[in-house]
Amino acid sequence: MFINLFRALRRHGIPATFNEWMLLQQALGENLADSSLTRFYHLARAILVKTEGHFDRFDQAFLECFGHIDSSDELIARIEERLARLPPLELTEEEKRLVEELDLEEVRGRFLDRLRNQDDEEHVGGNQAIGVKGRSPFGAWGYNPAGVRIGQGVSRHRRAVQIAEKRSFRNYRDDVALDTRAIKTVLGYMRQVVREGPKESLDVEGTVRATCRNAGELEFVWERARRKRIKLMLLMDAGGTMTAHAELVSRLFSAARDLVKNLKFYYFHNCVYQELYTDIARMTPVATRKVLEQTPRDTRVILVGDAYMAPSELLHPNGAIDFWYRNDRPGIEWLGDIRKRFRKVLWLNPEPREWWPSVPTTRMIGGLFPMHELTLEGMRHGTRALMKQ
Amino acid sequence: MNRFKGTGSYILSDSLKEIVNAAIVLGRPLLLKGEPGTGKTELAQVIAEDLGLGLIRWNIKSTTKATEGLYVYDTVQRLNDSRFHDKDVSDIRQYIRFGRLGEALRSEEQVVLLIDEIDKADLEFPNDLLYELDQMQFDVVETGDHFSARHRPIVMITSNSEKELPDAFLRRCLFHYIEFPDPEMMERIARVHYPDLERKLVAQVVARFYQVRERRDLKKRPSTSELLDWIQAIVAGGIGERELVRRLPFLGVLLKTEEDLASVTR
């Protein structure tokens, strides 16, 4: 049932599997959706989608499949809309009298009958179907005191299609917007567990082995506790074109600082040259060479920048955007040094991926570093590669 | 089968209620995610109360191993006993200590099992539980004993998404993301906790709370529990709704970092 939904989900990139699909069928068999589209929406989502990052895609796929389906409220709204478009009817006194002879109960019963039989065409002026300007007792702006008015009901229940249309999970999409919590979630994957510190926890397996070797004389074996540890260096572009992304970058930074104890961070201005800055407002410099030498090779390095600059800034000596700044080596060589020094590097770019190919410097830097978008999905892919041994 | 209906003291959305029932009927674990303070952990408690079942709570830490949840063979104790000859160490069963999952599977009656904060554990942890959660049975290798659940426990799992959970594990669960309550629901929650409070005051506190919470520059957004504490502080301080319009008293209850406090009071 509803195999088109399954297809649409796959098309929207939700990795729903056949087994999950069968579970949904089982759930429908148990009547868990109770013939309600709203319940079906929640049930299908709970079974087929396993991360809130995909809820918005689910909404879109759901709309594709069920957006055209009218639940009763919607049908009424549509009838009303259609009726409103048509001119009102004027009747003679005699006709009015004829019409008044109908009573309400009868009308209601016949209304439902006819609604079932009526096709979807607009209907004007007939005596049978529901429409306007008619003598049929159903519809609006017609004349019949016992007629059934359609279109005054206000929806009291949130309906599935409406919920999906609201797309309230758009902000949870993993390929857009980031808040601090989301960034933390992603950076959290970088927390690595290693054994370090004093030997203070009992190694049971080892104790058993040692004791057995010792002919039953108890011998304790201790091991180092597992600690979370990762060394991370953030290099952030604070150049002019990055101003638009300043808030995003500061969120990334505050998330990283909370999560990673061993965090070093420096700023650069458009491109890295012989100096990095510990404080961008005061432009406190440190020698890039010194930073490279003193940072262990196994440090993970994340560069954050739009890689958007004049080619000369990247390729020419003395090409720095700041006129008074002199650099003997072009920026691209400094970037190359960073790439060579560290085994695991990542470039996060706040500009959308579609733009990258049209910016020459982005292309060049993208050739040097694995580059990902500064979005949840981009960071997830990037950090995963970063954590691989 | 018993249907979960929800209790008066715990406000939850209809969709969550339906999904809890779906998880019970389908016999699948329900994975709950959501912002801190949205009541993920409390839900298991409420289900247990509502259905009149026992609750077994397994708190996961970064060092928790899946096998510990089933049982631990206390070899050290046994070795120690063997040294002093004060017990019969040939009976291994007395050294088998069952974990929370083991308890749930051995239980004579149906129970609600809460696996709290599963994302704290090692990446492989959820995968190590696949068989036991699917089949609801396990063996004690050392004694050859086999345990199979008489009644499938109702399994609730919470995650703060510190780590991604493995796909194979996710495929077996139902998933629900508890959204942060909207103001209307929040008022209901507040009234459940403070039934004697004036409606107008509650509405005003909640409105002010959302004003603070919606600020984009916050590092840590206040959640339900902070709001409830705030209400208590406001009641204790005898502050009326008029005063709330003018100022935000006891902000320290809502905001826990200095930066946030500074940015809101500025």
Chai-1 contact restraints between the chains, C-beta under 6 A:
chainA,res_idxA,chainB,res_idxB,connection_type,confidence,min_distance_angstrom,max_distance_angstrom,comment,restraint_id
A,T17,B,R171,contact,1.0,0.0,6.0,A-B,restraint_1
A,E20,B,R171,contact,1.0,0.0,6.0,A-B,restraint_2
A,A27,B,A22,contact,1.0,0.0,6.0,A-B,restraint_3
A,A27,B,L26,contact,1.0,0.0,6.0,A-B,restraint_4
A,E30,B,V25,contact,1.0,0.0,6.0,A-B,restraint_5
A,L32,B,A22,contact,1.0,0.0,6.0,A-B,restraint_6
A,R39,B,E18,contact,1.0,0.0,6.0,A-B,restraint_7
A,H42,B,S15,contact,1.0,0.0,6.0,A-B,restraint_8
A,H42,B,E18,contact,1.0,0.0,6.0,A-B,restraint_9
A,L43,B,A22,contact,1.0,0.0,6.0,A-B,restraint_10
A,A46,B,I19,contact,1.0,0.0,6.0,A-B,restraint_11
A,A46,B,L174,contact,1.0,0.0,6.0,A-B,restraint_12
A,A46,B,F175,contact,1.0,0.0,6.0,A-B,restraint_13
A,A46,B,H176,contact,1.0,0.0,6.0,A-B,restraint_14
A,I47,B,L174,contact,1.0,0.0,6.0,A-B,restraint_15
A,K50,B,L170,contact,1.0,0.0,6.0,A-B,restraint_16
A,K50,B,F175,contact,1.0,0.0,6.0,A-B,restraint_17
A,E52,B,Y177,contact,1.0,0.0,6.0,A-B,restraint_18
A,T185,B,S161,contact,1.0,0.0,6.0,A-B,restraint_19
A,G188,B,E162,contact,1.0,0.0,6.0,A-B,restraint_20
A,V208,B,T75,contact,1.0,0.0,6.0,A-B,restraint_21
A,T211,B,L79,contact,1.0,0.0,6.0,A-B,restraint_22
A,L218,B,L79,contact,1.0,0.0,6.0,A-B,restraint_23
